[in-house]
Amino acid sequence: MRTFVEFALSENDKRLLFILLIVFLIIFLILGLIGVLIRTISRTFSRRIDYEIHEAVTSRVITTPEQLKKYGIAKNNRLFFKQAIPPFFIMALSLLMYLIYSFASGIWAEDYFGHFSSLLYTWDWANPENYADFWGLSLLRRWPPLLNEPHFVPEYWGAYILVPLWVISIGYYIVVIQAYVSRAVMLERRSHTVFEKSLEDFNYFNDKKDAPAQDTQSSSDKK
Amino acid sequence: MKFLREFGLGLVYILLLPILLAGVLVVGVVMIFVWIVMFFKGCIRFFKGDSFFAPLPEDEQVQKIKDEELRRKTEPENPNPAPAQPAGPSQVYIQTNYYQQPGQVPPNGQMPQNPQQNLPPFQGYPQGYPQQPYGNGIPQQPYPNGIPQQQPYGNIPQQQPPYPYPNAEQIPYSEPAPETDPSRMIDITPTEGDDKQ
């Protein structure tokens, strides 16, 4: 039996490989579940456009796909406007807070996120001694030491207010935008399916309604 | 099996996540401007006294349809239908008028008496007569200023019964031909001895 490549793994390498395999599996699972979550949220958001355009479609007011698209976009924009009011309000509030804080402190450029991290746990991820080289890959060798424990700094009160407002408003706005895009995708799909003319179960010779036309054609051929 | 399919599609979403995020970012930036434009347009409309959003023509048509359906459900076809008229003979009001000039007295010196004059009201009148037409007696001078010019019985309702055989053959009327057969003729010429009978 010919051997093309010979692997010589130590016991330590085998353990590391096993751990790596488990880590990759967990990451794979988490990513898949995140994707499922994104799909579920998008599907839930997209159903709202059906509610918005339902009456106009079922009452036969809308007669063409173009009209449906135009009407749906208008409704989608209006719904977006209403849904985006809270994040924009929070953004406007944070802007007002920023102006007040900067005017009061006299400093217009600060590391607000750095200041806010004083309330969070901080580990030494940047230290290269915490990593090991494994077949060209830089892998974490040990858990990094703790650099900061949460503690309150009174001088950073501006960051403690502004950063949560920014994070909430940006996250809220991303969700609203995702809902808008989901509804737009669903609207595009509906504009095709609502006016779809399918010949899936139709056969010209099996349909008795067309039988006289066929007979007429055949009789004219006979003549 | 369904979960595995969803899981696989979720992985596809994760692989496409950078593209999706880039799309969301672009749409998000564009929609900020759209929101600002809609906000100012809506504010202008609002301070003009209109609604914040201009009504869409499709929504107006839908509202008309809904209002029409609501009207049909709430209102009957004919809110005050005419009561059905019972089939029967039409009532004919007969009025007997006695015209008398002031100072005119009949030759016998007595005023004409109504045989029903002394009866209590509503008695002695056949069905169909007006109820309590003249109180205890018939007015003797109904038209002191003269008789008004009007068509007699102009307002009496005429009710003609429908023809009972609408499908019957209609034969036009024609004058009978004069009889020429002597055997079918009767001689009515006076003869002698007729006077004796």
Interface residues (C-beta under 8 A of the other chain):
Chain A: F28 L31 G32 L33 I34 G35 V36 L37 I38 R39 E55 A56 S59 V61 I62 Q67 Y71 A74 K75 N77 R78 F80 F81 A84 F88 Y173 I174 I177 Q178 Y180 V181
Chain B: E6 F7 G8 L9 G10 L11 V12 Y13 I14 L17 L20 G23 V24 V27 G28 M31 V34 W35 M38 F39 G42 F53 L56 E58 D59 Q61 V62 I65 K66
